[in-house]
Amino acid sequence: MKACRKCHVLTNKSICPYCGEPTSERWQGYLIVIDPKNSQIAEKMKIKMPGKYALKVR
């Protein structure tokens, strides 16, 4: 899997399907957001929609 360098969403593509930025294979941590409106972690990471995210992307 690859992670978007801007929004941290996890995908198999080389370009992020949400924001169009390039993705990286160098990422750490795994986060699943189910309810971003009630998640303090999602708020801190500025995540607006549910999905799978990387905590750190290089």
Sequence and secondary structure as in RCSB ss.txt:
>XXXX:A:sequence
MKACRKCHVLTNKSICPYCGEPTSERWQGYLIVIDPKNSQIAEKMKIKMPGKYALKVR
>XXXX:A:secstr
 EEETTT BEESSSB TTT  BEES EEEEEEES GGG HHHHHHT  S EEEEEEE 
